[in-house]
Amino acid sequence: MSSDAELAVDLLARTDHGRVATTLGALPFLAPARHIVADERLLLRMPRSHGHHHACVDRVVAYGADNLDSAGPEDGLWSVQVIGTCEPYEPTADQVERFGPTRDAMVYLRIEPRLSTVHSADGGPERRFGPTL
């Protein structure tokens, strides 16, 4: 894994939620998702009832997350985008526990990062964790 991808995955591990983007009927489609990082892959959890996972499965998707609303005074502002193929995934019991409790039936997906970008307002992540794209 490149240092850029490592930085993206490291930053994603510091936040819980993001947005998955794909197309639906040739139009852009964006949906919120809960995520965890496991074995350098991004695992997503989405409510089954919404059916948003159907737009993602077996497609190239972009997943983005940031710390814009959670950064402390010492944290730099950053956003991460990961692009890769999305596929259904059966998480382990430990991974389900890491996702946390839920009230609804959930669908789990996996994205293996193929391209990652990190953007920051002040260069904070680059200074602390290494170079970016």
Secondary structure, DSSP 4 states (H G I P E B T S, - for coil): --HHHHHHHHHHTT-SEEEEEEEETTEEEEEEEEEEEETTEEEEEEEGGG-GGGGTTTEEEEEEEE-TTT--TTSPPEEEEEEEEEEE----HHHHHHH---SS-EEEEEEEEEEEEEEESSSHHHHHH----
